[in-house]
């Protein structure tokens, strides 16, 4: 056997190993297995990668002289799948499993109402069905949360098959939105609420709401104010969506999150800290919670006054939240979540978390549990820290008990295995930008 033939034989064995691993994770995500909530995500990633694997097998057998190119592409395919598999593996470890399950539950609860409304509107708009895959939350070394839909570069070693920007681009071609949260949030449940902000980015991009909402803003304002908002629209929308999905608790967590240091320059694409807080407060007013809006503004005006006064941005919040959207079947974003009812349940649960009182089953939704943890921390940071082990255990135990197990998204939705390789991804696997 020639050296090239030996390399091809080894490459085919390695390809078989990757195929077996993909099938293993598909099996783990079946309805009666350990990770049914991730079936649509794993199925979609498998559907995207499997055709490339088959193409590599054919290339290896028909063009053995090109074994080096085949090896490069196979290694890159392993790296791309490994990025996703590592995130799934954390869902099997005792130290991270419960946190990620709760974060996934929350991300899905934030995403599903908008996804369902948009899915229902597609036939009337003459559009194909949306993919069913919810965002996949993962733990990252970054200090702040982020989403893949924002085009953020994800790190890889310089000598990896897919280094730096190539990995980020390849991940952007996969059909599953990714939401990264800092590892240190494992120890602080209140900040998991910022996942709602990141899901807002997914809603804007994945559901195709951006063009209509941007057009509304452009029509609502004169040219210069409109340009200012449109330059910061993604982040402004995400703060509105975070408030919509997680209520006053999100606004309170946001105040802590954005108040890093007053002299820090404005980050590109973001409104200033005071404007972000004002967006959350004015969204609460629009959503029928003016008292909570006043409470948020009062806290900002005392604890965070060095960051400047929170301006009146209600016009922007009203435009985005209360305009009926054809992309949502004529529904308004403001109609997607029962904000006032959820906040009431969360406040009762927050008091119970701090004083050891009983938590009612009505508090067991991901929204209510995480809002309750955040409100408890805002009300009494010292008391929360003292009771944190017990609070964390109670929140996670209640979430575990009331979790609805099973497949998320329609079983026959787009993403089922099959199809042809994506040429852009094939080029990236071969080291071509």
Secondary structure by P-SEA (a helix, b strand, c coil): ccaaaaaaaaaaaaaaaaaaaaaaaaaaaccccccccaaaaaaaaaaacaaaaaaaaaaaaacccaaaaaaaaaaaaaaaaaaaaaaaaaaaccccaaaaaaaaaaaaaacaaaaaaaaaacccccccccccccbbbbbccccbbbbcccccbbbbcccccccaaaaaaaaaaccbbbbbbbcccccccccccaaaaaaaaaaaccccccaaaaaaaaaaccaaaaaaaaaaaaaaaaaaaaaaaccaaaaaaaaaaaccccccccccccccaaaaaaaaaaaaaaaccaaaaaaaaaaaacccccccccccaaaaaaaacccccccccccccccccaaaaaaaaaaaaaaaaaaccccccccccaaaaaaaaaaaaaacaaaaaaaaaaaaaaaaaaaaaaccccccccccccccccccccaaaaaaaaccc
